[in-house]
Amino acid sequence: MYLDGLKILEDKLFKDGIILFHNAILPPPPPNLIDEVNRKWRYIVVPTRLGILIVIGVNYLDIFI
């Protein structure tokens, strides 16, 4: 389900943008989710009780660097 959601959002955001996923810690996402995210995005997990995954497009970061 995580990968399906990532692909849908990826199509809508193209190369730029920010994606937030809840439940990044519990239940744990599939191991290959982070590999998929690393291809085009940078990420951080906010350590709330269930976790929030913040994913930022690499091209979006280039604007601010």
PyMOL commands that set and color helices and strands:
alter all, ss='L'
color gray80, all
select helices_A, chain A and resi 2-13+31-40+58-64
alter helices_A, ss='H'
color red, helices_A
select strands_A, chain A and resi 18-22+41-46+52-57
alter strands_A, ss='S'
color yellow, strands_A
deselect
rebuild
show_as cartoon
